[in-house]
Amino acid sequence: MRLLLTSSFFILTSLAFALSPDEQKIIARVDAHREDFARDLQEAVMVDSATENLAGVRKMAEVFNRQLTALGFESRFVELPASTGRSGHLVAEHRGTKGKRVLLLGHLDTVYPGGNYRREGDIAHGSGVGDMKGGDVVMIHALRALHEAGVLADAQINVVMSGDEEAPGSPLEVARRDLIAAAGRSDLALAFESAIGHTGTVARRGSISWLLETQGTTAHSSGIFSAAVGAGSVYEMARILSGFYTELRKLDGVTLNSAMVAGGADGELTRTGGKVAGKTNIIPQRTLVRGDLRFVSAAQLGEAQAAMQAIVTMGNLPRTSAVLKFDQGYAAMPPSPENYALLAQLDQVSRDLGFGEMTAFDPRARGAGDISFVSPPLPALDGLGLGGNGEHTLNESTDLSTAPELVKRTAVLLYRLTR
């Protein structure tokens, strides 16, 4: 027992030497709000703020607006034009005179509707517990710790929580105008997408959506495969998707998802659903597929798009045609020496806190994020939020016991950046 007490004392003493008095105050404030984290996450998840729920997104902004205002931020909701089909963003600024000007990124929207929070011990379930209302709450609690420790007053911090990260409004130059403007008032950016173990994200893949349409000749089903009628649109679509699966998997870091398919005598497909018409004895005239393409660089995007177009246009089945179109998307966030330098600072913070080493996460296993709109030019680091399982599904969950470590690491990093 004496040996155990001596070891514990040694560890605590070592941490005390690694952390400044202000940083020790910050850590104490995080510990004081451990139970509040679960409460604040529950409040956020109980707001249904799926991207298409414009009123819900605004209601979510009101929750975080209240919390940021209490910390001394000038906070407001910036509405997007109705033509974008999206609600808007929460933009907040803490005016100070010291240190780096730091941009903090979160988002208000979720893939699936919320209002479904439940807890089983340390495991919390619900839409957005990881992606990324949990990350937003990590951000808020880190700022709260700085505020209560009396070290936020002179910090220069901008916050942008977008209302449409999961399905951006169009055109992107309008939907991301306020984010880019905030980047112009900042020296570096930190984003709160889900943490993955003891890693930081110095690079992310880009993402772009695509729509593929095939056309065939419709007729009685008994005539399919004949010279007069041909193969029909569904077989042509199957040929192309099989080619995508075979060829695109050869590109390291590329993923290609065929998300929704509608085919028949007629078909319609929006970004969130569709409908078909026809019968089993009618050869399908029109088939549509929507999906996304993810890539690690602009060069790889070009290579993948060229490969897809070649598959679409070469070797069409009899009496069919196909057209592939790409929408606007997220650029890839490339790694840079500046991003690795930020990771090194996070690593030092983690070691000083006794949490161990932080390494770079492989961007090939990461999707797109809003941080790609600001880095470059800004040095940036992502993956600071609450990790989760089952993201983008109806079974999303997170481990609340990991929250204090994440909040402490972010709070001390922010303190050191803003001195």
TORTI-960795 format. One record per residue (C-alpha): residue number from 1; residue in three letters; chain; y, x, z. Coordinates in pm, whole numbers, plus 50000, padded with zeros to 5 digits. Each point is the difference from the previous one (the first is absolute). Last residue first. Example, Ala and Ser with C-alpha at 12.3 -4.5 7.8 and 13.67 -1.06 7.14 Angstrom:
2
resi,resn,chain,c2,c1,c3
2,SER,A,49894,51367,50714
1,ALA,A,49656,49863,50066
This chain:
419
resi,resn,chain,c2,c1,c3
419,ARG,A,53312,49900,47528
418,THR,A,49873,49725,49769
417,LEU,A,49684,50163,49869
416,ARG,A,49880,50100,50346
415,TYR,A,50044,49652,50143
414,LEU,A,49839,49837,49697
413,LEU,A,49693,50224,50039
412,VAL,A,49988,49916,50371
411,ALA,A,50008,49626,49927
410,THR,A,49747,50017,49717
409,ARG,A,49742,50192,50203
408,LYS,A,50051,49779,50302
407,VAL,A,49963,49679,49799
406,LEU,A,49682,50119,49829
405,GLU,A,49843,50114,50329
404,PRO,A,50092,49673,50170
403,ALA,A,49855,49788,49714
402,THR,A,49645,50137,49986
401,SER,A,49873,49764,50272
400,LEU,A,50110,49704,49789
399,ASP,A,49712,50048,49757
398,THR,A,50067,49806,49681
397,SER,A,49854,49711,49801
396,GLU,A,50018,49837,49656
395,ASN,A,49717,49760,49914
394,LEU,A,50170,49776,49741
393,THR,A,50035,50300,49769
392,HIS,A,50284,50222,49882
391,GLU,A,49930,50233,50295
390,GLY,A,49647,49973,50135
389,ASN,A,50041,50266,50265
388,GLY,A,50326,50119,50150
387,GLY,A,50224,50288,50090
386,LEU,A,50332,49946,50179
385,GLY,A,50284,50176,49824
384,LEU,A,50092,50362,49927
383,GLY,A,49823,50024,49663
382,ASP,A,50296,50124,49799
381,LEU,A,50210,50318,49984
380,ALA,A,50303,50071,49786
379,PRO,A,50239,50263,49867
378,LEU,A,50248,49799,49795
377,PRO,A,50033,50035,49622
376,PRO,A,49719,49924,49943
375,SER,A,49903,49814,50203
374,VAL,A,50220,49689,50015
373,PHE,A,49819,49746,49784
372,SER,A,49660,50147,50089
371,ILE,A,50064,49909,50365
370,ASP,A,49951,49636,49904
369,GLY,A,49624,50050,49983
368,ALA,A,49711,50060,49762
367,GLY,A,49638,50045,50100
366,ARG,A,49826,50280,50188
365,ALA,A,49658,50156,49947
364,ARG,A,50112,50231,49721
363,PRO,A,50296,50100,50220
362,ASP,A,49768,50207,50224
361,PHE,A,50154,49995,50347
360,ALA,A,50189,50308,50120
359,THR,A,49908,50133,50344
358,MET,A,50117,49934,50357
357,GLU,A,49857,50218,50279
356,GLY,A,49954,49897,50361
355,PHE,A,50119,49715,50222
354,GLY,A,50128,50218,50286
353,LEU,A,50358,49885,49963
352,ASP,A,50109,50346,49888
351,ARG,A,49718,50000,49745
350,SER,A,50112,49667,49856
349,VAL,A,50362,50111,49986
348,GLN,A,49899,50320,49823
347,ASP,A,49796,49802,49746
346,LEU,A,50291,49764,49938
345,GLN,A,50222,50300,49928
344,ALA,A,49736,50145,49767
343,LEU,A,49978,49663,49824
342,LEU,A,50373,50015,49939
341,ALA,A,49957,50348,49847
340,TYR,A,49718,49863,49783
339,ASN,A,50240,49741,49862
338,GLU,A,50260,50270,49932
337,PRO,A,49744,50216,49820
336,SER,A,49927,49703,49773
335,PRO,A,49716,49753,49944
334,PRO,A,50059,49740,49729
333,MET,A,50073,49635,50079
332,ALA,A,49849,49809,49708
331,ALA,A,50223,49748,49826
330,TYR,A,49970,49636,50096
329,GLY,A,49970,49742,49725
328,GLN,A,50158,49815,49710
327,ASP,A,49751,49796,49802
326,PHE,A,49744,50126,49746
325,LYS,A,49872,49807,49697
324,LEU,A,49661,50010,49826
323,VAL,A,49928,49795,49686
322,ALA,A,49656,49913,49860
321,SER,A,49852,49859,49680
320,THR,A,49679,49822,49907
319,ARG,A,49827,49890,49678
318,PRO,A,49714,50251,50037
317,LEU,A,50019,50227,50310
316,ASN,A,50292,50240,50021
315,GLY,A,49895,50361,49953
314,MET,A,50318,50185,50088
313,THR,A,50311,49813,50112
312,VAL,A,49928,49929,50366
311,ILE,A,49809,50323,50070
310,ALA,A,50280,50209,49850
309,GLN,A,50263,49807,50200
308,MET,A,49813,50073,50324
307,ALA,A,49972,50372,49927
306,ALA,A,50371,50022,49917
305,GLN,A,50089,49820,50320
304,ALA,A,49784,50238,50203
303,GLU,A,50151,50313,49847
302,GLY,A,50354,49872,50045
301,LEU,A,49931,49914,50364
300,GLN,A,49847,50344,50050
299,ALA,A,50317,50164,49878
298,ALA,A,50212,49783,50229
297,SER,A,49791,50115,50295
296,VAL,A,49730,49891,50247
295,PHE,A,49893,49674,49835
294,ARG,A,49925,49636,50078
293,LEU,A,49941,49728,49739
292,ASP,A,50020,49631,50086
291,GLY,A,49842,49681,49873
290,ARG,A,50048,49681,49806
289,VAL,A,49742,49872,49752
288,LEU,A,50039,49728,49736
287,THR,A,49750,49836,49766
286,ARG,A,50079,49772,49705
285,GLN,A,49786,49832,49733
284,PRO,A,49682,49935,50194
283,ILE,A,49712,49862,49786
282,ILE,A,49947,49637,50104
281,ASN,A,49659,49868,50114
280,THR,A,50044,50107,50363
279,LYS,A,50327,49812,50018
278,GLY,A,50368,50092,49999
277,ALA,A,50314,50030,50209
276,VAL,A,50110,50282,50229
275,LYS,A,50240,50037,50289
274,GLY,A,50200,50271,50174
273,GLY,A,50076,50193,50316
272,THR,A,50243,50230,50181
271,ARG,A,50182,50202,49735
270,THR,A,49957,49719,49745
269,LEU,A,49704,49936,49770
268,GLU,A,49952,49725,49742
267,GLY,A,49691,49926,49792
266,ASP,A,49890,49806,49693
265,ALA,A,49666,49930,49834
264,GLY,A,49880,50226,50276
263,GLY,A,50101,50306,50200
262,ALA,A,50181,50082,50324
261,VAL,A,49944,50332,50180
260,MET,A,50170,50137,50313
259,ALA,A,49996,50343,50167
258,SER,A,49878,50254,49747
257,ASN,A,50071,50308,50211
256,LEU,A,50048,50346,49852
255,THR,A,49996,50306,50224
254,VAL,A,50117,50343,49890
253,GLY,A,49982,50303,50231
252,ASP,A,49769,50205,49778
251,LEU,A,49987,49848,49652
250,LYS,A,49634,49941,49904
249,ARG,A,50008,49657,50164
248,LEU,A,50233,49892,49720
247,GLU,A,49732,50040,49733
246,THR,A,49701,49795,50115
245,TYR,A,50174,49722,50189
244,PHE,A,50270,49961,49736
243,GLY,A,49736,49987,49728
242,SER,A,49810,49727,50187
241,LEU,A,50329,49814,50035
240,ILE,A,50054,50023,49625
239,ARG,A,49657,49878,49899
238,ALA,A,50011,49716,50253
237,MET,A,50335,49888,49862
236,GLU,A,49854,49991,49650
235,TYR,A,49705,49801,50131
234,VAL,A,50241,49755,50162
233,SER,A,50219,49959,49692
232,GLY,A,49734,49875,49760
231,ALA,A,49736,50205,49818
230,GLY,A,50040,49909,49634
229,VAL,A,50063,49660,49847
228,ALA,A,49932,50029,49626
227,ALA,A,49776,50306,50020
226,SER,A,49783,49829,50259
225,PHE,A,49975,50137,50354
224,ILE,A,50097,49659,50144
223,GLY,A,49932,49704,49772
222,SER,A,49800,49789,50244
221,SER,A,50294,50011,50240
220,HIS,A,50203,49763,49782
219,ALA,A,50329,50164,49905
218,THR,A,50277,50221,50137
217,THR,A,50088,50321,49822
216,GLY,A,50086,50286,50232
215,GLN,A,50298,50133,50190
214,THR,A,50016,50260,50275
213,GLU,A,50286,50044,50246
212,LEU,A,50043,50290,50242
211,LEU,A,50273,50002,50263
210,TRP,A,50092,50312,50198
209,SER,A,50147,50092,50336
208,ILE,A,50124,50350,50089
207,SER,A,49940,50212,50306
206,GLY,A,50101,50348,50109
205,ARG,A,49795,50221,50225
204,ARG,A,50143,50139,50317
203,ALA,A,50100,50348,50117
202,VAL,A,50095,50157,50336
201,THR,A,49804,49747,50206
200,GLY,A,49939,50115,50355
199,THR,A,49662,50041,50161
198,HIS,A,49839,49974,50343
197,GLY,A,49799,49687,49917
196,ILE,A,50135,49788,49718
195,ALA,A,50337,49858,50100
194,SER,A,50095,49673,49836
193,GLU,A,50329,49971,49813
192,PHE,A,50295,50096,50215
191,ALA,A,50229,50203,49777
190,LEU,A,50224,50296,50087
189,ALA,A,50283,50104,49768
188,LEU,A,50236,50298,49979
187,ASP,A,50369,50081,49960
186,SER,A,50136,49644,49986
185,ARG,A,50298,49805,49866
184,GLY,A,49874,50012,49639
183,ALA,A,49662,49883,50128
182,ALA,A,50172,49686,50128
181,ALA,A,50124,49930,49646
180,ILE,A,49648,50046,49865
179,LEU,A,49867,49744,50248
178,ASP,A,50281,49758,49919
177,ARG,A,49932,50017,49624
176,ARG,A,49624,49959,50033
175,ALA,A,49965,49639,49878
174,VAL,A,50286,50041,49752
173,GLU,A,49870,50314,49827
172,LEU,A,49651,49855,50040
171,PRO,A,50070,49708,49768
170,SER,A,49809,49817,50128
169,GLY,A,49890,49944,50358
168,PRO,A,49743,50223,50162
167,ALA,A,49656,49868,50103
166,GLU,A,49880,50163,50324
165,GLU,A,50335,50167,50063
164,ASP,A,50192,49673,49969
163,GLY,A,50217,49947,50307
162,SER,A,50108,50359,50043
161,MET,A,50066,50143,50343
160,VAL,A,50279,50256,49966
159,VAL,A,50121,50197,50301
158,ASN,A,50276,50262,50002
157,ILE,A,50037,50246,50287
156,GLN,A,50282,50234,50100
155,ALA,A,49943,50085,50366
154,ASP,A,50295,50036,50239
153,ALA,A,49905,49719,50241
152,LEU,A,49623,50032,49973
151,VAL,A,49949,50247,50287
150,GLY,A,50042,49780,50308
149,ALA,A,49629,49985,50090
148,GLU,A,50019,49623,49952
147,HIS,A,50128,50041,49645
146,LEU,A,49749,50267,49906
145,ALA,A,49714,49787,50134
144,ARG,A,50135,49696,49814
143,LEU,A,50009,50199,49676
142,ALA,A,49633,50091,50042
141,HIS,A,49920,49639,50090
140,ILE,A,50172,49868,49686
139,MET,A,49820,50245,49770
138,VAL,A,49657,49931,50153
137,VAL,A,50080,49627,49967
136,ASP,A,50066,50042,49628
135,GLY,A,49674,50188,49962
134,GLY,A,49806,49717,50164
133,LYS,A,50182,49759,49772
132,MET,A,49860,50204,49718
131,ASP,A,49740,49987,49883
130,GLY,A,49818,50056,50330
129,VAL,A,50043,49677,50195
128,GLY,A,50132,49850,49675
127,SER,A,49778,49693,49979
126,GLY,A,49808,49963,50321
125,HIS,A,49761,50166,50242
124,ALA,A,50069,50215,50305
123,ILE,A,49735,50225,50153
122,ASP,A,50085,50139,50345
121,GLY,A,49816,49719,50180
120,GLU,A,49931,49729,49744
119,ARG,A,50336,49876,49873
118,ARG,A,50105,49725,49765
117,TYR,A,50288,49962,49755
116,ASN,A,49973,49742,49721
115,GLY,A,50357,49895,49924
114,GLY,A,50000,50210,49687
113,PRO,A,49947,49919,49632
112,TYR,A,49825,50266,49790
111,VAL,A,50150,50302,49823
110,THR,A,50264,50065,50264
109,ASP,A,50377,50023,49991
108,LEU,A,50254,50158,50233
107,HIS,A,49989,50360,49886
106,GLY,A,50072,50333,50163
105,LEU,A,50205,50308,49920
104,LEU,A,50206,50224,50230
103,LEU,A,50280,50208,49844
102,VAL,A,50120,50295,50210
101,ARG,A,50344,50161,49981
100,LYS,A,49933,50341,50149
99,GLY,A,50171,50111,50316
98,LYS,A,50308,49869,50174
97,THR,A,50289,49765,49921
96,GLY,A,49871,49651,50055
95,ARG,A,49987,49660,49834
94,HIS,A,49681,49801,50036
93,GLU,A,49943,49803,49680
92,ALA,A,49788,49697,49917
91,VAL,A,49873,49839,49680
90,LEU,A,49751,49712,50007
89,HIS,A,49895,49909,49647
88,GLY,A,49996,49701,49766
87,SER,A,49820,49677,49911
86,ARG,A,49818,50056,49671
85,GLY,A,49971,49818,49668
84,THR,A,50223,50258,49832
83,SER,A,50209,49725,49837
82,ALA,A,50098,49869,50343
81,PRO,A,50214,50310,50046
80,LEU,A,49894,50208,50301
79,GLU,A,50143,49925,50342
78,VAL,A,50107,50285,50226
77,PHE,A,49923,49927,50364
76,ARG,A,50226,50186,50242
75,SER,A,49990,50260,50277
74,GLU,A,50268,50217,50155
73,PHE,A,49777,50186,50245
72,GLY,A,50076,50036,50370
71,LEU,A,49650,49964,50143
70,ALA,A,50036,49626,50064
69,THR,A,50095,49962,49634
68,LEU,A,49668,50156,49903
67,GLN,A,49799,49746,50201
66,ARG,A,50193,49699,49874
65,ASN,A,49976,50118,49640
64,PHE,A,49626,50054,50047
63,VAL,A,49946,49633,50085
62,GLU,A,50252,49875,49743
61,ALA,A,49829,50200,49726
60,MET,A,49675,49817,50071
59,LYS,A,50185,49669,49956
58,ARG,A,50131,50125,49665
57,VAL,A,49650,50086,49886
56,GLY,A,49884,49656,50114
55,ALA,A,50271,49825,49797
54,LEU,A,49895,50189,49687
53,ASN,A,49629,49930,50041
52,GLU,A,49894,50179,49680
51,THR,A,49968,50334,50177
50,ALA,A,49791,49862,50287
49,SER,A,50226,49973,50303
48,ASP,A,49818,49761,50231
47,VAL,A,50148,50092,50338
46,MET,A,49721,50021,50258
45,VAL,A,49950,50361,49893
44,ALA,A,50345,50099,50125
43,GLU,A,49973,49833,50340
42,GLN,A,49652,50146,50048
41,LEU,A,50127,50347,49922
40,ASP,A,50279,49962,50254
39,ARG,A,49758,49890,50272
38,ALA,A,49754,50279,49921
37,PHE,A,50279,50258,50022
36,ASP,A,50142,49856,50322
35,GLU,A,49690,50109,50190
34,ARG,A,50071,50368,49937
33,HIS,A,50373,49968,50070
32,ALA,A,50028,50229,50304
31,ASP,A,49784,50261,49830
30,VAL,A,50247,50020,49713
29,ARG,A,50285,50037,50249
28,ALA,A,49825,50288,50177
27,ILE,A,49947,50175,49666
26,ILE,A,50370,49978,49922
25,LYS,A,50092,50135,50345
24,GLN,A,49768,50298,49941
23,GLU,A,50175,50056,49668
22,ASP,A,50337,50011,50175
21,PRO,A,49867,50255,50251
20,SER,A,49871,50215,49711
19,LEU,A,49632,49998,49914
18,ALA,A,49769,50302,49969
17,PHE,A,50055,50109,50364
16,ALA,A,49916,49653,50130
15,LEU,A,49694,49989,49776
14,SER,A,49870,50324,50151
13,THR,A,50058,49867,50352
12,LEU,A,49810,49683,49922
11,ILE,A,49706,50197,49861
10,PHE,A,49995,50243,50294
9,PHE,A,50016,49715,50251
8,SER,A,49707,49832,49830
7,SER,A,49800,50323,50012
6,THR,A,50076,50048,50371
5,LEU,A,49902,49642,50075
4,LEU,A,49670,50044,49818
3,LEU,A,49927,50329,50178
2,ARG,A,50069,49834,50336
1,MET,A,49763,49717,49912
